[in-house]
């Protein structure tokens, strides 16, 4: 198989033979697999394709996606990171409903809180990085259980929160994380402040 160059970011780059059906360039290793498809690797990233160029393009796309995600994470607050990770973990979109149309017993709010509880009580339930992110919401979970789930907060506010979509609800938990809620007493104050804002906007 005569493979001599690939194009990286618009520049043709020569390849160096590194073994049987294996080539290298710019830290990238290219391999032609027995099924005649290509695999490229560099660090923790990999790309696959029907040609060496396609596999390389897919590798670079994966690297670019990871780099962009790292930049977003670096600019985000802890609460924003939590919201993004939870939405990804539970496949929550802006149109996701709280109660599933397939099974009326499924509750999007409880799913979020169960994921937080699992991260705190059952290590290994997800990746270590995601688990650490979810653990930051433990005090928010406790405050929600006491003041919203048990109806101790203002009734109008409880109804308002219960009407939130899972997407909005995850955002609320993120706000509680950024407010540095560390106990249910601070959670009570957070909900009291939220109620005042809620009624002021409704007036």
Secondary structure by P-SEA (a helix, b strand, c coil): ccccccccccbbbbbbbccccbbbcccbbbbbccccbbbbbccccccccccaaaaaaaaaaaaaaaaaaaaaaaaccaaaaaaaaaaaaacccccccccccccccccaaaaaaaaaaaaacccccccaaaaaaaaaaaaaaaaaacccccccccaaaaaaaaaccaaaaaaaaaaaaaaccccaaaaaaaaaaaaaaaaaaac
